[in-house]
Amino acid sequence: MAQKGDELERETFSCSICLDLLKEPVATPCGHSYCMECIKTHWDEEDQKGIYSCPQCRQTFIPRPVLGKNTMLAALVEQLKKTGLQAAPADHCYAGPEDVACDVCTGRKLKASKSCLACLTSYCDKHLQPHYEAAPLKKHKLVEPSKNLQENICSRHDEVMKLFCRTDQKCICYLCSVDEHKGHDTVSAAAERTERQRELEVSRLEIQQRIQDREKDVKLLQQEVEAINHSADTTVEDSEKIFTQLIRLIQKRSSDVKQQIRSQQVTEVRRVKELQEKLEQEITELKRRDAELKQLSHTEDHSQFLHNYPSLSALSESTHSSSINIRPLTHFEDVTAAVSELRDKLQDILTDRWTNISLAVAAVDVLLPHPEPGPEPEPGPEPGPEPEPGPEPGPEPGPEPEPGPEPEPEPEPEPGPKSRDGFLQCSCEITLDPNTAHTHLLLSDGNRKVTFMKQRQSYSRHPDRFTKFFQVLSRQSLTGRCYWEVEMRGTGCVAVAYKTISRAGDESGFGYNDKSWALYCDQNDYAFFYNGIVTSISGPFSSRVGVYLDHRAGILSFYSVSETRTLLHRVQTTFTQPLHAGLGFWGIRSSAELCKVE
């Protein structure tokens, strides 16, 4: 009893973070005590959020509390050490929340050193000894400690599942094979593991090859950044030398050219670096995935291997091209030629030819992968101006453009289809991506209908899944002219979003960021959301909403659809990435369905 009392006393004066006796004890405003260094480290990790919490009761504090050493508690701890409390077993020997505990220990359990697949029990070093000494127990299969041993037991027959049913793709016991799985294609779990292990190795080879390709792409992009910078710097120097020979009348134009070159240089370098960062992120993710597969391949428990294999084996498609080839390009050289001509034809440049310089700066040729085309892509030439034959350095002169990312001024875009046939020609088939659906959303009808459910759905973990808002994205990316209709029941929103939209936190809601545009439908009212700004919408209410997208022209329109289509709201902007259709809800008994356009 005295020993048990010592253990309880030790726990009373132990830090719940490091599980050791308190060192420089401090107390949080909620009354819990920690080591000074432990709680400081814990709150340092929460600095970015600006909200600080107690690790035990989760009470939050704003601002960060100022802590002082609790001298009385420190004195008590020192006194307890002198009375022999320090002789208690080391805390690191006991099982913590993240450890596998010994199933045989009573009271405070020690960490398990092995798990037995025959006994389906985890043992510490002390209780494991019979497995090393008793002849019958020596034949048992020992593996690293596992919390998932009960997953090896058939819930129906309470037997160890040593077989695998290929027909139903699940582990089963012997009784299952002669009962509900009778006549199915069954093999031993070890045999199935061997086959899946080969598939795993193939996946790892693919990942390693992709890592090599991406590392090569990163090097090529870095060379491109250096080439852009060098060309831009050289062009600025040459332009300044030429402009110094001109009279004061064109000094303003010299400043304008320099500014445009620098602006376009920043734009192009940023584009290349953004892609470079994405590729580096993909490399990191691939390496992490390879490590997971490697760890899985070393799992000794066949059933556990097969249980985890489906969620780890699928290799997602890359969002970028397989490789990037940097070819010899002209970056800003045309600008120098345009400025040289300006020196010789001063009067013409001040009137008609000034446009040539501006367009030559905007038409810097950088080889980057283009997005994969979506449904119904808009026909037309590749983006970028075609140089006119002859000494002219830029395209056909025209109105002076506003500086921007577009290489040439776009004509006034059509606001949208004018007739029923026009909408039909732009209509596209859209399905929803289960990997993005919140766990309270149920997809049905070939992934064209989504329903809000009170109970969670059994989706597997996926990095693309929304975790805070009840939202889902389409499987298809949209880059051309597209039109689709949604039948909305209850309270929800119809949206478009970039695939890079956050999947967690307040910034992940449709319309609450600069990566999504959303029309919210609430009973008989509409509201448009973008980047957290709300715009009230007036118009005839209908449960069916039509969405028209012209990605290249930067047009997004929402319609109320009944016997006719009435425009509710139109957005004119510049889309920088492919878009995905989105649906969201915030009320029970809500659902939405992607309808056939008629």
PyMOL commands that set and color helices and strands:
alter all, ss='L'
color gray80, all
select helices_A, chain A and resi 2-12+36-44+71-82+85-87+91-93+125-133+135-138+149-152+174-177+189-243+248-297+302-313+333-344+346-362+420-426+434-436+506-508
alter helices_A, ss='H'
color red, helices_A
select strands_A, chain A and resi 25-27+33-35+52-53+60-61+114-116+121-123+142-143+163-165+170-172+186-188+441-444+449-452+470-473+481-489+492-498+516-522+525-530+533-537+544-550+555-561+565-572+579-585+591-595
alter strands_A, ss='S'
color yellow, strands_A
deselect
rebuild
show_as cartoon
